[in-house]
């Protein structure tokens, strides 16, 4: 996935409390967010031309399947606490239909699940621990189906186009009370043709989730992109958790919950 220099952002979030203030990142960036962030090692760069940004946006629309393996690892917090390996060492399966996909990602045993083509639906599916969910190629995706990563550990989601998950199915990826989760080289989107509550988040990290890395993703055409910590009133649960790294993500045409210039 090509990331133009002016949109490369890397920062880590060592949350002590859940917070709904503003994200901070290297300039330039746009819009506002409702999550707090402490900037870390964010490279500075000048603005690229409109033509360059347009070309980069087009280039980012495809997932970067060529960069995915089952053996490389994340940067940032997901590399700590024992690391994040997903289904490495378990069985491998390739799925192209919703029932087989659901069965695979809910299985108790470690598994590498390759998605072939686009799997469509309208529901939320709980992802079991020790799973790698990988797009088989640049055409692989999940449409309308929310991935719910709750009360588990060691999950990887890479190289998928995740799109148009309506609010009834939750977030495109919702991470709650889970540890060691790596979200990498995905294309997240919906549209801005409906109200802001028609879809929910693209990738939200809440309820004391910990050791999470969100890297090399393309977030675009959406109202509420990526939330960390859902309420200022949730400090008792979140205190000491919500260690999240955002690295080298690209944000375009997002209304809220993204990095903001300060």
Backbone bond lengths (Angstrom), bond angles and torsions (degrees), N, CA, C in turn:
res aa  C-N    CA-C-N  psi(-1)  N-CA   C-N-CA  omega(-1)  CA-C   N-CA-C  phi
1 X - - - 1.463 - - 1.519 109.01 -
2 X 1.324 118.26 124.53 1.466 122.21 179.63 1.516 110.20 -83.38
3 X 1.327 117.56 126.87 1.459 122.91 177.43 1.518 107.77 -117.13
4 X 1.337 119.84 116.40 1.461 120.63 179.07 1.515 110.55 -65.21
5 X 1.338 118.03 148.78 1.469 120.48 -173.35 1.511 114.02 -54.39
6 X 1.325 118.14 -38.01 1.458 119.17 -174.21 1.515 112.96 -75.21
7 X 1.332 117.27 -5.73 1.449 119.08 179.07 1.524 112.11 -115.72
8 X 1.335 117.21 8.00 1.451 120.00 176.64 1.521 108.66 -79.04
9 X 1.319 116.70 121.80 1.458 121.02 -178.37 1.516 108.98 -132.76
10 X 1.308 116.69 131.13 1.448 120.54 175.77 1.515 108.14 -135.18
11 X 1.318 115.36 124.64 1.449 118.71 177.05 1.508 108.86 -157.18
12 X 1.321 114.93 156.22 1.445 120.71 -179.12 1.513 110.13 -118.36
13 X 1.317 115.94 149.61 1.455 120.96 -175.16 1.523 109.34 -120.92
14 X 1.320 119.27 93.66 1.458 120.08 174.27 1.524 109.66 -87.02
15 X 1.316 117.61 82.10 1.455 121.36 -174.31 1.517 110.95 -73.71
16 X 1.318 115.81 133.27 1.456 120.61 167.41 1.517 109.83 -96.61
17 X 1.332 116.47 -31.49 1.458 122.23 178.91 1.512 108.57 -136.48
18 X 1.320 116.14 150.01 1.457 118.30 170.19 1.511 107.47 -64.35
19 X 1.334 116.59 140.14 1.455 119.31 -177.17 1.497 110.45 -145.45
20 X 1.310 116.56 147.89 1.451 122.35 179.26 1.517 109.02 -122.75
21 X 1.324 116.38 52.21 1.453 120.33 174.85 1.514 108.71 -102.91
22 X 1.343 119.94 -138.83 1.449 120.95 -174.27 1.515 112.67 -109.69
23 X 1.333 115.46 142.93 1.453 120.74 170.58 1.519 109.15 -74.95
24 X 1.335 115.88 149.56 1.457 120.77 174.68 1.511 108.58 -123.97
25 X 1.325 117.39 141.52 1.460 121.61 -179.79 1.505 108.87 -155.49
26 X 1.336 116.14 175.17 1.456 119.83 179.43 1.514 110.81 -67.06
27 X 1.322 117.02 143.99 1.447 120.76 173.67 1.522 109.10 -73.36
28 X 1.361 119.15 151.48 1.445 125.19 -1.90 1.518 111.44 -91.36
29 X 1.317 116.53 152.39 1.448 122.13 172.30 1.515 106.57 -154.70
30 X 1.330 116.74 178.67 1.453 118.58 -171.17 1.512 110.70 -144.13
31 X 1.314 115.45 163.54 1.461 125.60 174.15 1.519 110.93 68.55
32 X 1.336 115.59 -174.26 1.450 121.36 -175.69 1.509 110.28 -122.89
33 X 1.319 114.86 162.66 1.443 121.57 -179.18 1.511 108.83 -130.90
34 X 1.345 116.11 161.57 1.450 118.99 175.64 1.517 111.13 -114.68
35 X 1.328 118.04 29.18 1.458 121.87 174.82 1.521 109.14 -126.80
36 X 1.318 116.81 152.10 1.460 120.64 179.43 1.510 109.84 -93.78
37 X 1.335 116.46 149.49 1.453 120.62 179.08 1.516 109.30 -149.98
38 X 1.312 115.89 145.96 1.455 121.70 171.79 1.515 107.23 -104.61
39 X 1.328 118.02 120.80 1.458 121.49 -176.15 1.517 110.26 -68.49
40 X 1.336 116.54 139.90 1.456 121.36 -179.95 1.510 110.35 -146.47
41 X 1.326 117.36 118.83 1.461 123.42 175.60 1.511 112.73 55.64
42 X 1.307 118.40 37.41 1.457 120.84 -179.49 1.512 109.63 -83.11
43 X 1.340 118.94 120.14 1.456 120.45 -178.35 1.506 111.70 -71.56
44 X 1.323 117.04 139.67 1.450 120.08 176.37 1.511 109.13 -92.33
45 X 1.341 116.48 149.88 1.459 121.16 179.94 1.505 108.64 -159.15
46 X 1.319 116.56 154.26 1.451 120.53 178.18 1.511 110.16 -83.34
47 X 1.329 116.02 166.16 1.449 120.43 -179.21 1.523 110.62 -69.72
48 X 1.318 114.64 140.12 1.451 119.10 172.99 1.516 108.65 -87.43
49 X 1.318 117.15 167.20 1.455 120.88 179.67 1.512 110.58 -70.12
50 X 1.343 116.43 162.20 1.461 121.06 178.43 1.520 110.84 -60.12
51 X 1.327 116.27 -38.95 1.462 119.88 -179.78 1.522 110.93 -64.50
52 X 1.335 115.87 -40.47 1.458 119.60 179.37 1.514 110.81 -65.53
53 X 1.334 116.52 -43.25 1.453 119.83 179.50 1.519 111.08 -65.01
54 X 1.320 117.51 -39.01 1.459 120.43 178.76 1.520 110.80 -63.61
55 X 1.330 115.80 -41.99 1.459 119.69 178.78 1.521 110.92 -65.21
56 X 1.336 115.32 -39.23 1.458 119.39 179.76 1.517 110.83 -65.94
57 X 1.334 116.49 -40.44 1.454 120.34 177.94 1.514 110.76 -59.28
58 X 1.320 116.40 -45.09 1.460 120.56 178.74 1.517 110.67 -61.73
59 X 1.335 116.23 -42.18 1.461 120.22 -178.64 1.515 111.58 -65.11
60 X 1.330 116.91 -32.67 1.454 120.71 -176.47 1.512 113.67 -77.56
61 X 1.303 119.48 -9.74 1.454 121.37 -175.09 1.520 112.83 -68.31
62 X 1.315 117.23 -21.92 1.461 120.34 177.69 1.520 109.98 -93.94
63 X 1.342 117.14 139.19 1.455 120.00 173.87 1.517 109.37 -66.71
64 X 1.327 115.91 156.32 1.462 120.26 -175.08 1.516 110.22 -101.40
65 X 1.318 116.27 68.17 1.461 120.52 -176.23 1.512 112.24 -62.07
66 X 1.322 117.46 -29.08 1.461 120.37 -177.89 1.518 111.94 -63.38
67 X 1.343 117.44 -21.79 1.454 120.65 -177.11 1.525 113.17 -90.55
68 X 1.321 117.99 -3.07 1.456 119.84 -174.78 1.514 111.58 -93.71
69 X 1.308 115.33 134.83 1.451 121.00 168.42 1.515 106.32 -136.80
70 X 1.295 116.17 173.78 1.464 118.49 176.93 1.519 111.41 -96.44
71 X 1.329 117.76 3.73 1.463 119.74 -174.57 1.519 114.28 -117.78
72 X 1.346 119.80 -20.55 1.461 118.97 177.89 1.517 109.27 -76.46
73 X 1.331 116.17 167.35 1.450 118.29 -173.95 1.504 113.30 -129.45
74 X 1.325 117.12 172.43 1.457 121.93 -176.08 1.518 112.55 -81.15
75 X 1.332 115.14 166.05 1.451 122.00 166.57 1.525 107.56 -94.99
76 X 1.316 116.39 169.69 1.456 120.37 170.75 1.516 114.45 72.28
77 X 1.321 114.13 -153.15 1.458 120.49 -170.04 1.520 114.20 -61.43
78 X 1.322 119.07 -32.84 1.468 120.04 -179.64 1.521 112.61 -67.41
79 X 1.338 116.52 -12.28 1.466 119.64 176.67 1.530 111.78 -85.83
80 X 1.334 116.90 -9.23 1.461 122.19 -178.79 1.526 110.66 -97.09
81 X 1.321 115.35 -176.22 1.460 121.07 176.87 1.532 111.42 57.89
82 X 1.326 116.42 36.97 1.457 120.63 -179.14 1.511 114.38 94.79
83 X 1.343 116.83 -8.22 1.458 120.42 178.55 1.516 113.12 84.90
84 X 1.341 114.61 169.23 1.462 121.53 -178.26 1.521 108.47 -125.44
85 X 1.306 116.56 113.54 1.466 122.24 -176.70 1.520 113.23 -118.39
86 X 1.314 118.00 -6.90 1.456 120.79 178.90 1.516 112.38 61.08
87 X 1.326 115.30 -131.75 1.463 120.19 -177.25 1.506 114.79 -90.12
88 X 1.329 116.53 11.58 1.465 120.17 -178.11 1.531 110.93 -52.82
89 X 1.333 115.73 132.15 1.451 120.96 -179.08 1.511 113.82 91.58
90 X 1.338 116.62 -11.66 1.456 120.32 178.04 1.518 111.74 -93.73
91 X 1.307 116.58 -167.53 1.458 121.25 178.17 1.522 110.25 -74.61
92 X 1.322 116.22 161.04 1.458 122.74 179.35 1.518 109.26 -121.87
93 X 1.317 116.38 135.90 1.457 120.85 177.99 1.516 109.67 -140.71
94 X 1.317 116.70 152.78 1.463 122.72 175.40 1.517 108.43 -118.50
95 X 1.338 116.27 130.02 1.465 120.68 -176.35 1.521 109.87 -126.88
96 X 1.326 115.72 151.68 1.464 120.82 178.53 1.517 112.69 -136.13
97 X 1.336 117.43 -1.59 1.458 122.41 179.93 1.524 109.63 -127.07
98 X 1.339 116.15 151.59 1.461 121.33 -175.17 1.527 113.60 -58.97
99 X 1.340 120.92 -45.64 1.467 119.01 -178.92 1.530 113.30 -58.96
100 X 1.333 116.78 -44.07 1.467 119.70 179.70 1.526 111.11 -67.72
101 X 1.325 116.70 -37.70 1.458 121.08 177.36 1.524 110.57 -62.56
102 X 1.321 116.50 -46.54 1.463 121.48 -179.67 1.519 111.22 -60.15
103 X 1.317 116.14 -46.51 1.463 120.44 -179.90 1.525 111.28 -60.88
104 X 1.324 116.31 -41.14 1.463 119.99 -176.37 1.523 112.34 -68.08
105 X 1.330 117.69 -47.68 1.468 118.84 -174.04 1.527 112.59 -77.76
106 X 1.346 117.17 -13.19 1.461 120.53 176.58 1.526 112.49 -94.37
107 X 1.321 117.00 -6.55 1.466 120.81 -177.57 1.524 111.08 -64.59
108 X 1.315 116.23 149.62 1.460 120.87 -176.67 1.524 113.12 -75.80
109 X 1.308 117.86 -29.94 1.460 121.22 -173.94 1.529 111.58 -82.18
110 X 1.349 117.76 155.25 1.467 120.57 174.47 1.524 110.70 -57.37
111 X 1.344 116.09 139.69 1.460 119.14 -176.96 1.516 110.27 -157.70
112 X 1.335 115.34 142.52 1.454 122.60 169.66 1.518 106.88 -101.70
113 X 1.334 116.45 118.30 1.462 122.20 -175.35 1.520 108.76 -112.03
114 X 1.319 117.05 113.39 1.459 122.02 175.93 1.522 109.20 -93.50
115 X 1.321 115.29 133.24 1.466 121.46 177.69 1.520 108.59 -100.31
116 X 1.331 115.95 123.15 1.460 122.12 178.16 1.521 109.24 -106.66
117 X 1.326 117.58 124.30 1.457 120.84 -178.08 1.514 111.43 74.58
118 X 1.325 116.00 -159.60 1.466 121.80 179.99 1.516 110.18 -108.28
119 X 1.313 115.81 125.54 1.461 122.46 175.95 1.519 107.87 -99.90
120 X 1.317 117.01 125.75 1.469 121.85 -175.99 1.519 110.78 -116.09
121 X 1.333 115.31 152.23 1.447 121.40 176.79 1.511 109.76 -176.73
122 X 1.323 116.56 -163.65 1.468 120.43 -178.68 1.523 110.95 -147.51
123 X 1.308 116.87 31.05 1.453 120.47 -174.43 1.522 111.56 -128.97
124 X 1.312 114.76 172.08 1.458 122.00 174.89 1.523 108.16 -106.41
125 X 1.336 116.71 133.25 1.460 121.19 -177.90 1.523 109.26 -119.41
126 X 1.322 116.15 131.10 1.458 121.57 177.37 1.524 109.29 -78.48
127 X 1.321 116.01 128.12 1.463 121.94 179.39 1.527 108.89 -94.77
128 X 1.323 116.58 125.98 1.460 120.49 177.46 1.525 110.38 -77.58
129 X 1.314 116.05 164.14 1.453 120.64 179.62 1.519 112.90 -70.76
130 X 1.332 115.64 166.92 1.466 122.57 179.42 1.523 111.36 57.72
131 X 1.324 115.22 51.98 1.463 121.16 -179.48 1.523 110.47 -128.38
132 X 1.331 115.51 138.71 1.462 122.78 165.90 1.519 107.15 -114.62
133 X 1.328 116.34 120.52 1.463 121.76 178.20 1.514 106.45 -111.91
134 X 1.326 117.20 110.32 1.455 122.45 -169.75 1.522 111.16 -125.96
135 X 1.323 116.33 136.36 1.452 119.87 171.19 1.516 110.12 -70.16
136 X 1.333 116.32 134.46 1.462 120.35 -178.20 1.519 111.57 -70.79
137 X 1.338 116.44 -33.89 1.461 121.03 177.89 1.522 108.49 -154.87
138 X 1.327 117.35 -171.98 1.465 120.95 -174.00 1.522 113.19 -70.87
139 X 1.325 118.50 -9.96 1.462 121.80 177.74 1.523 112.50 -95.74
140 X 1.304 118.00 1.97 1.462 121.26 -176.00 1.523 110.93 -79.84
141 X 1.333 116.38 138.11 1.452 118.60 179.93 1.511 113.12 -166.86
142 X 1.329 114.30 171.85 1.461 122.89 177.40 1.516 107.03 -132.02
143 X 1.313 117.00 121.98 1.460 121.61 -176.69 1.523 110.37 -117.85
144 X 1.338 115.89 125.00 1.454 121.03 175.01 1.510 115.30 82.97
145 X 1.309 118.31 -3.83 1.464 123.06 -175.85 1.525 109.56 -110.25
146 X 1.330 116.67 125.85 1.454 121.10 177.99 1.520 111.55 -90.11
147 X 1.321 116.54 135.15 1.463 121.78 175.72 1.526 108.48 -96.97
148 X 1.324 116.37 118.24 1.460 122.75 -173.71 1.523 108.49 -108.27
149 X 1.311 116.02 106.40 1.462 122.38 -178.19 1.522 107.16 -103.39
150 X 1.323 117.01 94.09 1.464 121.91 -172.86 1.528 110.44 -131.04
151 X 1.338 115.00 132.46 1.467 122.21 174.73 1.522 112.39 57.30
152 X 1.330 116.36 37.07 1.463 120.52 177.96 1.526 108.70 -134.92
153 X 1.308 116.56 178.74 1.463 120.93 175.73 1.520 110.01 -142.91
154 X 1.344 114.65 157.99 1.454 122.61 172.55 1.533 112.31 67.89
155 X 1.325 115.59 67.86 1.471 121.84 -179.60 1.527 109.25 -128.35
156 X 1.326 116.06 135.90 1.463 123.10 177.10 1.524 108.98 -124.27
157 X 1.335 116.48 133.27 1.470 121.96 173.22 1.518 107.24 -128.54
158 X 1.349 117.56 119.80 1.465 120.47 -174.80 1.534 111.33 -142.63
159 X 1.316 113.65 149.39 1.465 122.56 167.00 1.524 114.08 61.48
160 X 1.320 115.96 42.27 1.457 121.28 178.96 1.520 110.52 -124.42
161 X 1.324 115.84 150.07 1.453 121.99 167.21 1.525 106.67 -94.74
162 X 1.323 116.06 113.35 1.459 122.39 -177.00 1.519 107.69 -110.94
163 X 1.337 117.38 116.09 1.460 118.62 -168.21 1.522 112.89 -143.79
164 X 1.325 114.10 150.99 1.462 125.52 166.91 1.529 113.62 50.38
165 X 1.329 114.22 53.72 1.460 120.62 175.07 1.523 107.81 -92.64
166 X 1.329 117.34 109.46 1.459 121.07 -178.55 1.528 110.60 -68.49
167 X 1.312 115.83 159.67 1.465 121.11 -174.58 1.524 112.94 -56.64
168 X 1.327 117.53 -32.99 1.466 120.34 -179.87 1.524 112.15 -61.47
169 X 1.331 116.92 -23.65 1.469 121.29 179.09 1.522 111.77 -100.26
170 X 1.329 117.35 11.84 1.455 121.36 177.81 1.513 112.91 78.75
171 X 1.315 115.63 -153.15 1.463 121.88 178.40 1.527 110.01 -81.71
172 X 1.324 115.89 159.43 1.466 118.26 171.99 1.526 109.28 -56.55
173 X 1.335 116.24 -47.25 1.465 121.76 166.73 1.520 107.51 -133.24
174 X 1.310 116.97 121.26 1.455 122.48 176.38 1.517 109.56 -115.44
175 X 1.329 116.57 121.64 1.465 121.78 -177.44 1.522 108.21 -113.15
176 X 1.325 117.14 114.61 1.460 121.89 -178.22 1.530 110.10 -132.47
177 X 1.324 115.58 132.69 1.467 121.76 173.12 1.525 112.24 49.34
178 X 1.323 116.71 34.84 1.463 122.21 -179.67 1.523 109.77 -121.03
179 X 1.321 116.31 158.17 1.458 120.92 179.25 1.522 110.69 -125.93
180 X 1.328 114.59 152.87 1.463 122.36 176.89 1.525 111.42 55.58
181 X 1.321 113.27 74.36 1.468 121.90 178.42 1.522 107.88 -125.51
182 X 1.317 116.41 132.17 1.468 122.49 -179.03 1.520 109.16 -123.54
183 X 1.333 116.02 118.02 1.462 123.43 179.32 1.524 106.84 -113.47
184 X 1.336 118.00 113.21 1.458 119.81 -166.71 1.532 112.38 -144.45
185 X 1.350 115.57 138.94 1.471 122.75 174.98 1.532 112.39 53.44
186 X 1.328 115.36 48.43 1.460 120.37 174.99 1.523 110.59 -113.45
187 X 1.314 116.27 158.61 1.461 123.98 176.02 1.529 107.05 -111.95
188 X 1.345 117.00 110.97 1.463 122.75 -178.04 1.526 109.55 -106.47
189 X 1.337 118.01 131.44 1.469 119.19 177.89 1.521 110.73 -163.57
190 X 1.319 114.65 166.73 1.468 122.29 166.34 1.512 106.45 -144.08
191 X 1.340 116.64 -109.59 1.461 122.80 171.94 1.519 107.31 -165.21
192 X 1.316 116.69 170.73 1.461 122.07 177.00 1.519 110.85 -112.16
193 X 1.330 116.48 24.21 1.460 121.96 -177.15 1.519 112.58 -85.69
194 X 1.338 116.92 -12.04 1.460 121.56 -179.06 1.530 108.93 -116.23
195 X 1.319 117.10 177.98 1.455 120.68 177.02 1.518 111.17 -68.39
196 X 1.335 116.08 167.11 1.462 121.01 -173.99 1.520 113.50 -66.31
197 X 1.323 118.19 -18.93 1.458 120.36 -179.14 1.525 113.31 -101.32
198 X 1.320 117.50 4.59 1.469 120.83 178.42 1.529 109.80 -65.87
199 X 1.324 115.48 -41.70 1.466 122.45 171.09 1.523 107.84 -111.01
200 X 1.321 116.56 158.46 1.463 119.54 174.53 1.530 108.52 -102.16
201 X 1.302 119.04 -140.16 1.455 121.13 -175.85 1.519 113.24 -78.76
202 X 1.325 114.82 160.23 1.462 120.03 173.42 1.526 110.97 -86.08
203 X 1.329 116.69 -44.04 1.465 120.17 177.69 1.523 108.00 -152.19
204 X 1.321 117.18 99.11 1.460 122.72 -174.94 1.527 111.00 -108.89
205 X 1.334 115.33 140.39 1.465 122.31 -179.06 1.525 107.43 -123.12
206 X 1.321 117.91 111.66 1.460 121.19 -171.87 1.532 110.88 -143.16
207 X 1.345 114.69 177.89 1.468 123.45 173.47 1.530 112.40 50.52
208 X 1.333 115.42 58.14 1.466 121.99 171.70 1.524 113.86 62.25
209 X 1.314 117.86 23.97 1.467 119.02 169.96 1.528 108.55 -61.13
210 X 1.319 116.84 155.23 1.461 118.91 -172.53 1.524 111.09 -152.57
211 X 1.324 115.47 152.50 1.464 123.34 178.95 1.529 111.15 56.54
212 X 1.311 113.89 62.47 1.465 122.38 -177.31 1.523 109.12 -118.06
213 X 1.322 117.40 137.09 1.462 122.59 172.11 1.520 109.78 -123.58
214 X 1.338 115.14 129.88 1.464 122.93 177.08 1.522 105.93 -119.32
215 X 1.330 117.62 107.08 1.461 120.79 -168.87 1.525 112.48 -136.29
216 X 1.336 114.64 145.29 1.470 122.19 171.43 1.527 113.64 56.94
217 X 1.319 116.66 34.15 1.459 120.81 179.66 1.524 111.14 -102.16
218 X 1.311 115.80 158.08 1.465 123.15 176.88 1.521 107.83 -113.79
219 X 1.330 116.92 111.04 1.461 123.47 178.73 1.526 108.38 -105.06
220 X 1.327 118.32 122.88 1.465 117.80 -176.21 1.529 111.79 -155.46
221 X 1.339 114.14 155.23 1.465 123.23 172.64 1.527 111.90 52.93
222 X 1.328 114.73 64.54 1.458 119.56 -175.57 1.525 109.08 -158.81
223 X 1.330 116.87 154.42 1.462 120.40 178.00 1.530 112.18 -79.96
224 X 1.331 118.32 -53.62 1.468 121.50 -171.34 1.528 108.61 -121.40
225 X 1.328 116.80 103.18 1.467 119.80 -167.03 1.524 113.73 -81.33
226 X 1.335 117.64 -68.75 1.463 118.95 -168.80 1.521 110.29 -145.14
227 X 1.299 115.84 110.86 1.461 123.89 -175.52 1.526 110.03 -101.44
228 X 1.315 116.00 137.94 1.466 121.08 171.84 1.519 107.81 -124.82
229 X 1.324 117.54 116.91 1.449 121.04 -176.48 1.509 110.47 77.56
230 X 1.308 118.59 114.44 1.462 120.31 -168.14 1.518 114.29 -93.37
231 X 1.335 119.12 -15.91 1.463 119.60 -175.99 1.520 110.68 -157.89
232 X 1.334 116.37 140.81 1.458 120.86 174.09 1.528 111.62 -66.23
233 X 1.322 117.12 -17.71 1.458 121.36 -179.54 1.526 112.59 -86.38
234 X 1.336 117.14 1.20 1.463 120.41 -175.46 1.529 112.29 -102.58
235 X 1.329 116.53 21.47 1.452 120.39 -175.85 1.514 114.64 -61.83
236 X 1.329 118.27 -34.73 1.458 120.25 -178.59 1.523 111.32 -60.63
237 X 1.324 116.57 -37.03 1.465 120.28 178.96 1.526 111.84 -80.16
238 X 1.326 116.70 -39.03 1.460 121.00 -170.01 1.524 114.52 -86.84
239 X 1.323 118.14 -17.83 1.457 120.69 -175.03 1.527 110.92 -57.38
240 X 1.346 115.50 126.39 1.452 121.21 -179.84 1.509 114.69 87.93
241 X 1.334 116.57 -1.38 1.466 121.29 -179.00 1.534 109.64 -120.23
242 X 1.300 117.03 -158.19 1.468 123.43 179.38 1.530 112.10 57.87
243 X 1.317 116.31 46.14 1.463 120.96 170.92 1.528 107.27 -85.50
244 X 1.330 115.98 109.31 1.468 121.82 -172.08 1.523 109.44 -131.97
245 X 1.315 117.00 134.59 1.464 122.74 173.20 1.522 109.39 -110.86
246 X 1.351 116.07 127.27 1.464 122.42 167.84 1.531 106.61 -107.08
247 X 1.322 118.17 125.69 1.462 120.86 -178.08 1.523 110.77 -139.94
248 X 1.345 115.51 124.80 1.471 122.03 170.00 1.525 113.60 59.16
249 X 1.312 116.58 40.24 1.462 120.75 175.45 1.525 110.40 -93.65
250 X 1.320 116.55 154.88 1.466 122.89 -179.18 1.527 107.83 -117.00
251 X 1.334 116.41 129.22 1.461 121.82 -175.25 1.524 108.69 -121.67
252 X 1.322 117.49 127.68 1.461 120.66 -177.88 1.526 110.34 -145.19
253 X 1.338 115.67 129.66 1.466 121.58 176.35 1.531 111.62 57.37
254 X 1.322 115.27 47.55 1.459 123.11 178.28 1.524 108.58 -107.93
255 X 1.329 117.02 134.48 1.461 120.92 -177.53 1.528 112.81 -82.95
256 X 1.319 118.61 -37.37 1.464 120.58 -176.90 1.522 110.56 -159.10
257 X 1.343 115.05 169.97 1.457 123.72 178.95 1.527 111.97 59.97
258 X 1.316 113.12 57.99 1.456 122.03 174.55 1.526 107.39 -146.20
259 X 1.338 118.96 172.68 1.469 119.59 177.09 1.523 111.49 -58.17
260 X 1.326 115.59 147.39 1.459 120.90 -178.79 1.523 109.04 -131.82
261 X 1.325 116.33 141.34 1.462 120.33 177.27 1.521 110.38 -69.92
262 X 1.329 116.53 144.22 1.462 120.87 175.35 1.518 109.11 -130.09
